[in-house]
Structure formats: C-alpha cells, structure tokens
Amino acid sequence: MVLRIPKGAPAGRPRDLRAIKGAARFAALLLNLAVLAVLPCLAQPSAPAYRDVAEIPDTPAYRHAQKLVALANANDPAAIAAYVTQNFTPEFLAIAPIEEHVRILQGFFQGSSGLEIHSARVYDPPRPESDAVLVVRNRLMESWQAVVVTAEEAPPYRIASANLLPARRPSDLPPAERLDDSAIVRDLGAYVDRLSAEGTFSGTLLLAKDGRVLLEKAAGIANRDFDVPVNLETKFNLGSMNKMITAVAVAQLAEQGKLSFEDPIGKYLDTTWVAQEILDRVTVHHLLTHTSGLGSYFNEVFERSSRLLFREVGDYKLLTRGETLAFAPGSAWGYSNTGFLLLGAIVEAASGENYFDYVRTHIYGPAGMEHSDSYELDQVNPNLAVGYERVWTGEGVTYRNNIFAHVLRGGPAGGGYSTVGDLWRFDQALRAGRLLAPASLERLWRADPEQNSPGYGYGFGVQTTPAGRLVGHSGGFTGISADLGMYLDAGYTMIVLSNDSEGAPPVYEKARELIELGR
C-alpha cells in the first residue's frame, strides 16, 4: 500500500508496508493515511543531490533490497512469506498479517511486470549505511522507481521498513531532449492506451496548457457489475482532493473579513467538537497546513459505526470529541483529516451556511462545475464510477468494490465527486481570479518551511520542479486514486481520475515526466 514518505526518501508516492495496522482496520487506514502518498506535490521542495553508481554496495540493506526485487519478480507467495518471516523486524512484521505483507510485495510485480535493477543511488549528504536506495526500471509503466530499505544497524540486520517510490531520472543517463506539446500529447496518449489495453488503467485524463485542452481520454469500466464503460462525463471520487475546495472556502471567508487565518479555532467551535485545550491552542492556519497535531477521525469508533450516521459535517462530532494532540501546534507536520473536517465546521460557523450549500454556491457555481458535489450515495446519482481494488490470485486478477468501505457522503476532508472537465474549470477559475484574489492564491500556494510545513501551503501541496512551481493535491482510498497538478509558471494542468486504487499515479507521473523532460 502507498502510505508514507519517510524522511530523506526520494520524492514521490511510497508503497510503505509499515502503516498497515491489521486486516480489520485496513480500509480505514487507507482513507486516513494513503492520501499522503498520492499528494502530487508533497515532496521535498528541493531534492538532495545524488549520483547513481552501477556497483551495488555490499551492505545488509542493499542485499535485502536486491532480494526483495528478486522475490517480487518471481511472484512466488510462499517464497515471499518465508523471507518476510525470517528477515523483517518483529515490530515491522507484527504491523500486519503475513498475508498483507505478501500481497503488497506481490503488488510490486503486478504493478510493473517486473522490476529491472539499474543502480544504487548515493546522496550528498550521505544517507546512513543502514539505508539502501536501489533504482529500478518499471517495465510496465516505463518509469524509474526506487526500492528503499532501512535495515537494523546491528546484527541480524533485519528489515525495519521497505518502500517502492517514484525516482528521479538516473544521473548516468544522457540529458533528455525537451519535448514540444505535440510530442507530449502523442507520448502520453500512447501510454494511456497501452495501460488501458493491459487492464491497468480505468479512468479519465485531461492535459491542458494556457487555457487550452491538449488531450482528453477516457478508458476502462465505470461499473463492472453492468459493464458500463467510463466516459469523459463519468464522475469519480476525489478522495482528499476536496481539501483544496475547503481551503478555497476558508480563504474566501478570510477575504470577506469573516475569519482570520490566525484565529484560534475556539472562536468558531466549542467543546462538542474537541477539548478546550485544543480550541485554545490550534489556529485556522494550523489546520490548513496540517501542523495542528490532530490526527484522523477515521478511527475505531467510525469502524464500528453505521455509515448512515454521518451525512452532515456536524454528525462527525461523535468521532472528534476524543481527539488529542500528537505534538504542539506548529511544531511539526502531520497529515490530518480531522483538521480539514474542523475547517468545514468553521466554514459553516463563519458563513452561516451549510458547508455543502456554501461550496455549491460560492465555488462550484462560479467555476461552472456542474458535475461536482459531495453526493449522498444512498440516492440516485447518474454516471458515478464505482471504485475497485484489483486482487491478484493464482487464477488471475479479480476485483473487489469499495461500496461498503466508503463513507456515505464525502465532506470537507475528502470523498466528493467530480469530472476531469469540472476540475479543469476549477483550475481555470483559480488562475483567472474568479474564486480568490491573487494575494489569497499566493498564500494557498506558498509552503511554510519555517513553520514546519515545507511541502504544503493551505490545502495545496507545493513543489519546485524543473518546469517551475507545481501545486495541487491528490486522493487515495480503496478503489480511488486521483491527481490534480497545476504548473503555475509553465501553464500546464494535469488531471487524472481513476476508480482503481492504483490507477491514477502512473499516468500522473508519466505526464510529469514528459512535461519536465529536458527542462
């Protein structure tokens, strides 16, 4: 599963085994944590210098990394289980049932048709000898990835963590030639066609530049029970991409003087939401930047509760009352669904409007987003894609839907629906200043490294790339993967929506690779 970006790891969306807490809590954890891995811009603002060496260092961590690649490529669950049992630390092993560890390592192969080892990546400043970064080529996705392993520092040198992440282009390759827009469209379109033919992409894609759509594509199946194909008007679940919408709503109210980013949240909320200490210490700024110290309301109470209980923002008080702070507000960064849920409640308090009505009236309406909403899933909602997770068995691929894993209605922290066309209209409304003034947009799109938010602004991930500033957000859950990225300087916009847990990331990363190539 893709869950966490460890400090110092190559930028991208990791496939981290550590965050799985057990089969019973698996789906809730994905909604709680997986979004971290699919934020398109939640990478280090400036990546460390590196070089790639053909000779793989003879260290325990690198030996483990090579063995994991070999096991994944062999796709032998019995061999994987034996190695995991013998070579993972007890803490790492105990985090999930052995079947989950095996399934994820098998997924390394299923999502690649084989990984080809290219080199070891050496950093300046150097990483600890207990770490290994093995650069590999994904045969199916035609992309560079890194197997990142941390081993114990003393015998028996067992594996303490293992990740599969996107990797930057190897330093020993010749400089890439810059592609013009027609070449980007050609190569990206062909890539999506190939993934679709392989059955590894179901969803929609839109690529635009300077207000003009360059490429739109739809592929795959929206509903497998009835074999309904995806089309460009299919509405996909956005996961945590809704955090951008909530941040825009908060910024609009700040422009109107109805709230301030520096206000303590106790100005708008009471102890029916969280404890008084939290109301006094946490500010709106902390919530917007994920520096509040709050966690996720997708907790054990949620798991035991009927989804029918949670339809309006205020219904979630049942889940937030017991929240505590993991760290002092402003002292660290920790992704928080609870934080953005509380922002939705603040929008209601400051505006006097229901959150969902506010968003429809002040964001979706002005932007022309006619096919976007937090739809109630027990109602009739035309052209909504059903989410699926691919499950590999000895007899091939089967699919499991997410109908009973998902919330009844999305909200301020995520789970709404939209189309690629509507999200492009959102992008255009932002760039044109129809939703917020330029100064407010710059605040949303500015990271705060001095305040422990180096890769995140207000509701938007922020990164500096070879093509200039890139801002956006993504979402992930069982049967959901979505990405929106806006190159503020180069003028490109990339939107990928998928009803497959792993569908959007490869297409999004390919688009990034083509845009940034040679720059």
N, C-alpha and C positions, 0 to 999 in steps of 0.2 A: 504494500500500500504506500501511497505517497503522502508523507505526513510531516516531515520536519527538516529544516535546513540547519545542520549543525554549524557551529562557529568555524569559519575558515574553509568551509567546503566550497567546491565550485558552484557558481551561481546557477540556480535553476530549480526544478521541482523534484525533490528527492523521493526515492522509494524506500522508506525507512521502516524496518521491522520493529523498532523499539516501541512505537506508540500504540501498538495493538495490545489491548488490556485483557483480551479473552473473547471467546466467541460470543458470549452472551451480551457483551457491550460493544460489539464490533461496529454495527451500523451507527450507533450514536456517536462513537468516537470519530468515525469518518466525518460526520457532519460537524463535529466540534473542532477537529484538527486538520482534516485533509485540505481545507482551503488554504492553509499555509503553503502547501506545496504547489498550488496552482495559481498563486498570485503571480502574474507575469512579470511584475516589476519589484518583487520583494527580494531582490538580490542585493549584494553589496554595491553601494554607489560607485565605488572604484575598486575593481577586482585586483588582487595582488598579482605581481609579476610572476611569470612562470616560464619554464622551458621543459620540453619533452625529450626524454632520453630513451633510446631503444633498449639498452641493457636494464632489465628489471632488477632492482636491488634485492639482495638475498636477505630479507628480514621476515620475521614471522607474519607481519601484517601483509606484506606483498605475497607471501606464499599462500596465505588464506585467500587473498583477493583472486589470485590465479585459479585456485581450486574452486572457488565459487563460480567463476566463469565456466570452468570445465563441467561442473555439476549442472549448471543451468543449461548449457548447450546439450548435454546428454539427455536432459529432461527425464531423468530416472528418479521417481519419488522415493524409492527405497534407499537409493544411494544418498540422496539429499538428506533424508531423515537421519541416517546413520551419522553423516558428517556433522549435521547440526547438533545432534545429541552429544557428540563427543567433543565438539570444538566451540560451542557457544558458552559464554559465562553463565553460571546459574541464574543470575539476575536477568540477562538477556533471554535466556531460554524460557524462564518462568513467565515472561510477559504475555505469552500467547500459547495456545495449544500447539503441539508439534505440527499438526495438520496445517495450521495457518502459516507457520514458517515455511513449510514445504510448498504450499500453494503460491506464496509470494516469490520464492526462488524459481519455481516453475514459470511464473509470470515473466521473469527476466527473459526466458527463451520465447515464450508465447508472444511477447510483445516485440520480438526482434528477429525471429527465425535464425537466431544465432548471433553471438557477440564475438567480434574479432579483436583480439588484443593488439593494440598499436604501440603503446609506450607507457612509461611511468612519467608522472608529472611532478616536477620539482619546483618548489616555490621559493620566493625571496620576499620576506624572511622565511627560513625553512620551517616545515611542519615537524612535529615530534616524530621520532623514529617509530613510534608505536602506530603511526598513521600510514596508510597506503592510498594513493590515488592512481588508479590504473585506467588509462584512457583506452576506450574500446569503440569499435565501429558497429552500429546497429544496422544489420543487413537489410531488414525490412524497412525501417524508417529512413535509411540513408543518412543517419545523423551520428554525431560524436557524443558519446556519453562517458561517464566516469563511474567506475566501481570504487567506492570509498569505504575503506575498512579501518576500524580502530581496534587494535588488539591490546591485551593486557601488557603492562610494562615489564612484568616479570614472569618467569615460567609458571604455568604451562602456556602462556601467551595465547589464551583463548580469545575469541572474537567478542568484543563488547558492543559493537554496532556495525551495521552494514547498510549501505545505501547505493542506489543507482540514480545518477543525476545527469542532466544535460551537461555537456562540457564544451568549452570554447575550442575553436579550431586548433589542432596541434601546431606547435611553433615550428616544427621541422618541415612543414609543407610550404610550397612556394606561395607567394602572395596571390590571393584570389583576385580575379578581374571583376570590376564593378559591373553590375547588370543594369540595363535600362528597364523601363517599366514593362515594355512588351516581353522582354525575356523573363522578368519576374512572374508576370501573368502566365506565360507559357509553362514555365517550370513548376509553379505552384499548382496550376490546374492539372498538369500531368501527374503530379504527386498525389493529389486528392483522388484522381481517377484510379490510380494504382492501388491506393489503400482501400478504396471502396470495392474494387474488384477482388481484393484479398479478404474482404469482410471485416476490416479493422477500422473503418470509419463510417459512422452513421450520424449525419448532422448537416449543418449548413455553414457556409463560409462567405464572408464579404471582405474584399480588399478595396480600399479607396485611397485616393490621393487628391489633396487640394480641392475637396468638394465634388470629386467625380468618381463614380464607382468604376473600378477597373475590372473586377471579377466577382461574380456571384455563382455559387454552386450549391446544389442540394443532392444528398446521396443517402442511401440506406433506408431503414424501416422505422417509421414512427410508432407503429403498434404491431407487434409481432403476432398477437392473437388473431388479428384480422388481415395481416399482411398489407398494412396501409403504408405506402411509401412516404418518405419525407419530401416536402416541397418548400419553397422559399418562404411561404407564409406559415410554416409549422412553428408553433410556439414551444420553446424549450425552457426548462427550468434553469435559472441563472445561478443557483447556489448563492455564494457570498457576493456576487456582483451587485446585489441590491445595496450593499454598503455604500457604493458610490451615490446611489439615489438618496439615501438617508443623509449623507454628508452634504449633498447639494441643498436638501431641505433645510438643514441646520444653518448653512451659510446664508440662505435666503432670509431666514428669520434674523440672523445677525445683521444683515444689511438693513433690515427694517427697524433695527433697534429693539427687537423683542427679546433678544438674548445676547449674551456676550460669551465668547469662547472661554474667557477666564472665570466665568461664574461657577461657584460650587453647585453641584447638581442638586443639593438640598434646596436651592431656590425654586426648583420646579417639581421635585419629587419628595415623598415622605417615607416614613419607616414601613409602610406597607410594601415598599419595593426592596429596600436594603436597610442595613443598620445605620443609625445616626452617625457613627464614626465615618462610614463611607460617604454619606451625604455631605459631611463637613469637609472631607479631605480631597475628594475626587472632583475634578472640574470637567466642563464640557470638552476642553482641549485634551485632557487625558483620555476621555472616551474616544474621541476622533482619531487619536494617534496610537491607540492600543497600549498606552502607558499607564493605565489606571491601576493595574494589579488585579482586576477582576478576571474571571475565567469564562466558563460557558454554562448556560442554563440547560444544555442538553446533558442532564445528569441522571442519576438513578431514579429520582422522582419522576422525571419525564419518561424514562423507560417503562416505569410501572403504570403510567397513566394513559387513559384513553386519549387519542389524538383529538377527539371531539371536544375536549375541554379547552383547546387553545385555538381561538378564532380571532379574537381582538388582541391588541397589544396588552391591555390591562389583564387579560387572562393569564399572562405569564408570571404574574406576581407569585403564584404558587411555587414557581421554580427559582426565583431570585432571592427570596427572603433570607435564605441561609447562606448567601454568598459571603466569602471573606476575601481579604486582600492577600495575594501571594507575595506582594512586595509593596514598598512605599510608593504611592502615586508619583510618577515622574522619574523614578529611579531606575527603571528597566523597561523592556519591551516584552509584551506577552499578548498574543492574539486573543481577542475577547469577543465572543458572540454576545455575552451579557452586556458589554459596553454599548454595542450598537442597538440592542433591544432597548436599553435605557434611553438612548438618543431618540428612538421613536416615541417613547413616552414623553420626552422633553419637547419634541415637536408638537405633540398634542397639547401639552400644558401651555407652551408659549404662543401657539397659534389659535387655540380654542377650537381646533378642528380635529376630527378623527384622522389618524395617521394616513389611512388608505385614501380617504377623501382628499386630504391635503396633496398627496403625491399625484393623484389623478388630475387635480385642478391646477396645480402650480408647476408641475414638471412634465408629466405625460402629455397634458393638453397643449401647453405652449410649444413643446418639442414635436408635436404631431405623431406621438407614439400611440396609435390607435389599437395596437395589438399587444399591449403590455399591461399587466396587472398582477396582483397577488391573488390569483384565482382560488376560490374555495373548491376543493377537489371532490366534494360530495355534491356539487352542482354540475350541470351540463356545460362544458367548456369546449367549443369546437376547436379542432385542429391542435390539441395539446399532445405533445410527444410523451409516451410512456418511457420511463428510464429503465435501462437494463444493465446488468453486470454479466460479463462473459465468464463462464465457468468451464475450465478445461478438464475433460475426463479422458479416460483411456479410449473412449469411442469418439472423441472429437469435442467440439465446442457446444455447450448448451447455454441457455440464457435464463437468468433469474430477474424478475421485475422488482421494482422498488416501491410498489404501491403501499405495502404495509410497513415499510421502513420510513417513509417520508412523513413530514408534517401535513396536517390538513390544509393549512394556508401559510404561505410564506409571509415574511414581515420585514421589519427594519434591518435585521441582521442577514437576511437572505431567504431564498426559496420562492421568489416571484418568477414570472414567466415573461418572455419577450421573443422577438424575432431578430434576425440579423439586420433587417431593414429598419426596424424601430431603433435598435441600438446605434445604427449609423446616424439616424435622425437625432438621437441624444447627443452623439459626438458633435454633429454639426451645430446643434443648438448651443452647446457649451462653447465651441470655438467662436461662434458668432456673437456671443454675449447675450443671448436671449434668455438665459436662465440665471446668470450671475454676471456681475461686473468683472472686468479684467483683474482688479486687485483681489477680489474674492477667489477667482480661479487660481491665481498665482499662489494664494495661501493653501488651497486644497492640494496644489501640485508641488509644494515645497516640503522636502524632508527636514527633519529636525535632529541632526546627529548630536548637537549639543544638549538635546533633551531626550536622548536615548531612543530616538526614532530615525535611524539613519536611512531606512529604505521605504518610509511610509509618510505620506502627508496627512491630509484629512480625508479619509475614506478612499484614497487612491495610493497604490504602490507607485514608487518613484525610482527611476534608474537612469543613469547616464550610459549611453551606448555609442558605438561608432557612428550611428546615424543621428546622434543628438539625444535630447531628453525623450524618455518613454514613460508614460503614465498609464495607469489602468488598473484592472482588477480581474480576478477570476473566481470561479466557484467550483466546488467539487463535493460529491457525495456518491453513494452507491447509485449508479445509473445516471449520473450527472457530471459533465465537465464542460466548462465554459471559459472563454477568454475574451477580453477586450483590451487592446493596446493602442494608444494614441502617440504617434511620434510628433511631438509639438513643433519641432524645428523642421523636420523633413516633410511633414504634411501627410504622412501615411496613417491610415487607420486599418487595424486588423480585428476582425470579429469572427470567432469560431464557437459554435454551439453544438453540443452533441448529447444524445441520450444514451451514451456509453460511458462507463466510469473512466475509461482511458482514451476516449475518442478525440477530444479537442487538443490536448497538449502536443502531440506530434505535428499536427497541422499548424498550430500556432508557432511552434518553434521553427518549423520549416519556413514559414512566412518571414519570421525574424531573420533567419539565416540569409535568405535571399535578399531582403532589404538591406541588411548590414554588410553584405559581402563586398569586399573591396573598398570599404569606406574607412 
